[in-house]
């Protein structure tokens, strides 16, 4: 009998959840950045081998909500935890066990499911004793079902982590065809890749207030994809910064995004970007839903 089930990836912002998930499935689906709130929605990916099938569900970093978007992100993480078969909690090696970890631990107290603790970024801790102390501190703090030390960036111990996850999954049929990697629509992934470039290139205060919507995505007979998208921001001053002097910043965002989308689609892409202002959209429920932030649409 094969193993199959849903694994929820949780953790505070910037611990490497999306990077780890991309490595586990062997393909980049989730965007990554050093900035907080990189992952805003549930991102589902699928890994299948002879042992069975793991459906990974990446969640927003658990932190306090400052607006309706923040509340949506917490709701996404909570719903994913509730419906998962296994919880994969990702923490940072050598990191201080602070308020965020305490809040996550409190949230997990009522969860009666296997808890796998992945201590990430072990490559950054050069002192072996310090690393051992960090692992033991997390083991005592979280009391996980299993603990695995990994480096998502260097792909270290990810095979071991997969073994551990399969060990705790229930037996059952596969949910998806064996060639499925994600159920995310191509246009949604393209929108996220545009936002990823904005996250990397813009000032710290701007990325929190942007969203990306794909207006149209069509493939020509010759295989070229025409993609039109809008970057949504909250202020006129932010619009100017996103466009940049002579349109240079918007051009840089577009170039980086086009290259990434072309690699994903394995086709030439003609990308056109616009910048629009939607004031305080992060606190406007109607606009949040129109941008795809609707917890009711989760599985």
Long-range contacts (C-beta under 8 A, 24 or more apart in sequence): 1-171, 1-172, 2-51, 2-52, 2-53, 2-171, 2-172, 2-173, 2-174, 3-51, 3-52, 3-53, 3-166, 3-169, 3-170, 3-171, 3-172, 4-52, 4-53, 4-54, 4-55, 4-169, 4-170, 4-171, 4-172, 4-173, 4-174, 4-175, 5-54, 5-55, 5-84, 5-85, 5-86, 5-169, 5-170, 5-172, 6-55, 6-57, 6-83, 6-84, 6-85, 6-86, 7-54, 7-55, 7-56, 7-57, 7-84, 7-85, 7-86, 7-87, 7-88, 7-165, 7-169, 8-57, 8-59, 8-80, 8-81, 8-83, 8-84, 8-86, 8-87, 8-88, 9-56, 9-57, 9-58, 9-59, 9-88, 9-90, 10-59, 10-62, 10-77, 10-80, 10-81, 10-87, 10-88, 10-89, 10-90, 10-104, 11-61, 11-62, 11-89, 11-90, 11-91, 11-104, 12-61, 12-62, 12-63, 12-91, 12-100, 12-101, 12-104, 13-37, 13-38, 13-60, 13-61, 13-62, 13-63, 14-38, 14-61, 15-61, 15-90, 15-91, 15-92, 15-95, 15-120, 15-121, 16-90, 16-92, 16-120, 16-121, 16-152, 16-153, 17-58, 17-59, 17-61, 17-90, 18-43, 18-58, 19-152, 19-153, 20-90, 20-118, 20-120, 20-150, 20-152, 20-158, 21-45, 21-56, 21-58, 22-152, 23-152, 23-155, 23-158, 24-54, 24-56, 24-158, 24-161, 24-162, 25-56, 25-181, 27-181, 28-264, 29-181, 29-182, 29-184, 29-189, 30-58, 30-192, 31-192, 31-193, 31-195, 31-196, 31-199, 32-196, 33-196, 33-199, 33-200, 33-207, 35-199, 35-204, 35-207, 35-208, 36-61, 36-63, 36-208, 37-61, 37-73, 37-207, 37-208, 38-196, 38-199, 40-69, 40-72, 40-73, 40-293, 41-73, 41-76, 41-292, 41-293, 42-76, 42-79, 42-80, 42-298, 43-182, 43-184, 44-182, 44-183, 44-184, 44-299, 45-181, 45-182, 46-175, 46-176, 46-180, 46-181, 46-182, 46-183, 47-162, 48-174, 48-176, 48-178, 48-179, 48-180, 51-166, 52-166, 52-169, 52-174, 53-174, 53-175, 53-176, 53-178, 54-162, 54-165, 54-166, 54-169, 55-175, 55-176, 56-88, 57-84, 62-100, 62-103, 62-104, 62-107, 63-100, 67-282, 67-283, 68-282, 68-283, 68-284, 68-285, 68-288, 69-282, 69-283, 69-288, 69-293, 70-282, 72-288, 72-293, 72-294, 72-295, 75-295, 76-295, 76-298, 78-107, 79-295, 79-298, 80-298, 81-107, 81-108, 81-111, 83-299, 84-113, 85-113, 85-114, 85-169, 85-170, 86-113, 86-114, 86-115, 86-116, 86-165, 86-168, 86-169, 87-111, 87-113, 87-114, 87-115, 87-116, 88-116, 88-118, 88-165, 89-115, 89-116, 89-117, 89-118, 89-142, 89-144, 90-118, 90-120, 91-117, 91-118, 91-119, 91-120, 91-138, 91-142, 92-119, 92-120, 92-121, 93-119, 93-120, 93-121, 93-122, 93-124, 93-125, 93-131, 93-134, 93-135, 93-149, 94-121, 94-124, 94-125, 94-130, 94-131, 94-134, 95-134, 97-137, 97-138, 97-141, 101-141, 105-141, 105-142, 114-145, 114-146, 114-168, 115-142, 115-143, 115-144, 115-145, 116-144, 116-145, 116-146, 116-147, 116-148, 116-161, 116-164, 116-165, 116-168, 117-142, 117-144, 117-146, 117-147, 117-148, 118-147, 118-148, 118-150, 118-161, 119-147, 119-148, 119-149, 119-150, 120-150, 120-151, 120-152, 121-151, 121-152, 121-153, 122-149, 122-150, 122-151, 122-156, 122-157, 123-151, 123-153, 123-154, 123-156, 186-217, 186-264, 186-265, 187-214, 187-217, 188-214, 188-292, 189-264, 190-214, 190-217, 190-227, 190-229, 190-257, 190-261, 190-264, 191-229, 193-257, 193-260, 193-261, 193-264, 194-229, 194-231, 194-253, 194-254, 194-257, 194-273, 195-231, 196-257, 196-260, 197-252, 197-253, 197-254, 197-256, 197-257, 197-260, 198-231, 198-242, 198-253, 200-256, 201-249, 201-252, 201-253, 201-256, 202-241, 202-242, 202-249, 203-241, 206-233, 206-238, 206-241, 206-242, 208-282, 209-233, 209-234, 209-235, 209-238, 209-281, 209-282, 210-238, 210-242, 211-281, 211-291, 213-290, 213-291, 219-267, 223-267, 223-268, 224-267, 224-268, 224-269, 224-270, 225-261, 225-265, 225-267, 225-268, 225-269, 225-270, 226-270, 226-272, 227-261, 227-269, 227-270, 227-271, 227-272, 228-271, 228-272, 228-273, 228-274, 229-271, 229-272, 229-273, 229-274, 230-273, 230-274, 230-275, 230-276, 231-273, 231-274, 231-275, 231-276, 232-276, 232-277, 232-278, 232-281, 232-291, 233-275, 233-276, 233-277, 233-278, 234-277, 234-278, 234-279, 234-280, 234-281, 234-282, 235-277, 235-279, 236-277, 238-277, 239-275, 239-276, 239-277, 242-275, 243-275, 250-275
